[in-house]
Amino acid sequence: DNRYMALCPWHEDTKPSLEIHNGKNLFKCFVCGKGGKGAVQWIMQTRNLHYIEALNLLKTEYKGVDFDFISEIQEKIEYLLPLDRFKKPSFEHYIYGFPTNIYEYRNIEGRLVGYTCRYDIENNGKIVLPYNYIMLNGSPEWVFRGFKVPSLPYKTELLSIYPNWPVCIVEGEKAADWGNKYSKYMIFLSWIGGANATNQINWSILKNRDVILIPDHDKEAKFENGEYKPVELRPGNLAMLNIAIHISRIASKIEYVKIPEQYPNKWDIADRGWKQGDLKYWINKHKQNYFKLKL
């Protein structure tokens, strides 16, 4: 009857509890409840991928097979967090393995809204991927998928804990953690997606706050023709200038840290082992009024 039983990959299964109905193209575990229809959903659930990634992987592994007939299936998703109870995340990526760093994103009340995971890759590289709990075609899953837009900055919860402290914006969760560790009486926030994602963040939470923008020092950034970019078009500066536009009418004060040009390429505040008080002193020494800024 085209039905098969197998050990379920989603829980510690000692007796086959996963039914695969080949005729109807369905799979279902009668213990943990996981299930779905077709190869794409199987890959989505076993490898924590969203629909397009799973479809592309299927096309790659089975070259020559026509998958156009399933490419029009609409992916139905619903972001679930924050929740009081949810499935325990594994954080394991099907290519990169387990992350070297995990960053929690929380809302203003301190409730979890998702993660980003940093994975080390070849040649001393890194990749940071968002990891979210969503309702995927009727099944709640942890998947490597971007945050719901507009998303909240990293360490948003500190805004309610320290309502009167100035807010420093840096690029990258590591830099934000470094700032919060080494500087008192300041809050350090970052955002997901890097320099090209500043338009996808909810910056309205900075209303009536004093804000200090601290860019990465991308002094060797180049155009495609090999020419060096002017200071204002370097990715770090461009990202902070875009953020400044978003908050220019709501922040109480905006200041901008101009990184000394002699600093190494790609330098940020996480590249120095600060002593308590030194980071705040350094920021105050190099910051300028944004509305009088000369890069």
Stockholm file with secondary structure:
# STOCKHOLM 1.0

chainA/1-295         DNRYMALCPWHEDTKPSLEIHNGKNLFKCFVCGKGGKGAVQWIMQTRNLHYIEALNLLKTEYKGVDFDFISEIQEKIEYLLPLDRFKKPSFEHYIYGFPTNIYEYRNIEGRLVGYTCRYDIENNGKIVLPYNYIMLNGSPEWVFRGFKVPSLPYKTELLSIYPNWPVCIVEGEKAADWGNKYSKYMIFLSWIGGANATNQINWSILKNRDVILIPDHDKEAKFENGEYKPVELRPGNLAMLNIAIHISRIASKIEYVKIPEQYPNKWDIADRGWKQGDLKYWINKHKQNYFKLKL
#=GR chainA/1-295 SS CCEEEECCTTSCCSSCCEEEETTTTEEEETTTCCEEEHHHHHHHHHHTCCHHHHHHHHHHHTTTCCCGGGTTCCCCEEECCSCSSCCCCCCCBTTTBSCSEEEEEECTTSCEEEEEEEEEETTTEEEEEEEEEEEETTEEEEECCCCCSSBCCBTTTHHHHSTTSCEEECSSHHHHHHHHHHCTTCEEEBCTTGGGGGGGBCGGGGTTCEEEECCCBCTTCBCTTSCBCCGGGSHHHHHHHHHHHHHTTTCSEEEEECCCTTSCTTBCGGGSCCCTTHHHHHHHHHEEEGGGCCC
#=GC SS_cons         CCEEEECCTTSCCSSCCEEEETTTTEEEETTTCCEEEHHHHHHHHHHTCCHHHHHHHHHHHTTTCCCGGGTTCCCCEEECCSCSSCCCCCCCBTTTBSCSEEEEEECTTSCEEEEEEEEEETTTEEEEEEEEEEEETTEEEEECCCCCSSBCCBTTTHHHHSTTSCEEECSSHHHHHHHHHHCTTCEEEBCTTGGGGGGGBCGGGGTTCEEEECCCBCTTCBCTTSCBCCGGGSHHHHHHHHHHHHHTTTCSEEEEECCCTTSCTTBCGGGSCCCTTHHHHHHHHHEEEGGGCCC
//
